[in-house]
Amino acid sequence: MERQKIINKYILSRKISENFDLTLKRSGRIVSKIFDVIAEAIVKGDRVLLVGFGTFHARNRKRRRILHPRTREPIELPERRVVQFRPGKKLKRMTANQLDQSEEEKGDQHEHAHPQNQCEDSNQPHSDQNTQPMNDYPASG
């Protein structure tokens, strides 16, 4: 499994800048404005539907009781508004296909590492795989 990358506003701005021949500053303003428009719509109670990607909306979460993780005492959490995201069909399909491909790659790596297929559990990740986030992206501001 390859290392998980963190994509932040700076990276999005840089990719848009490169793809549309814009300055980084201009693409950064565009990305920020898109996020502002989405956030404003959600706060107003609108649904934000991005076909193929997904839907953002706010919903009320009911008051509930939980146990405090440390003391195990019951705590009452008040009703609150939360943002919910539901992935679209295309995103779901792309994610599932990526999982299928990574499972195939894992199988291929497994066969190369163990040519006689004598490994007890082929679902166990190999010890040389690193899943730590990459920290080589500049911080955004």
Long-range contacts (C-beta under 8 A, 24 or more apart in sequence): 1-102, 1-106, 1-125, 1-129, 1-131, 3-130, 3-131, 3-132, 3-133, 3-134, 4-131, 4-132, 4-133, 4-134, 5-133, 5-134, 5-137, 6-133, 6-134, 6-137, 8-137, 8-140, 9-35, 9-140, 10-137, 10-138, 10-139, 10-140, 10-141, 11-137, 11-140, 13-140, 42-83, 50-88, 51-88, 52-88, 52-89, 52-90, 52-91, 53-87, 53-88, 53-90, 53-91, 54-85, 54-86, 54-87, 54-88, 54-91, 55-85, 55-86, 55-88, 56-83, 56-84, 56-85, 57-83, 57-84, 58-82, 58-83, 58-84, 59-84
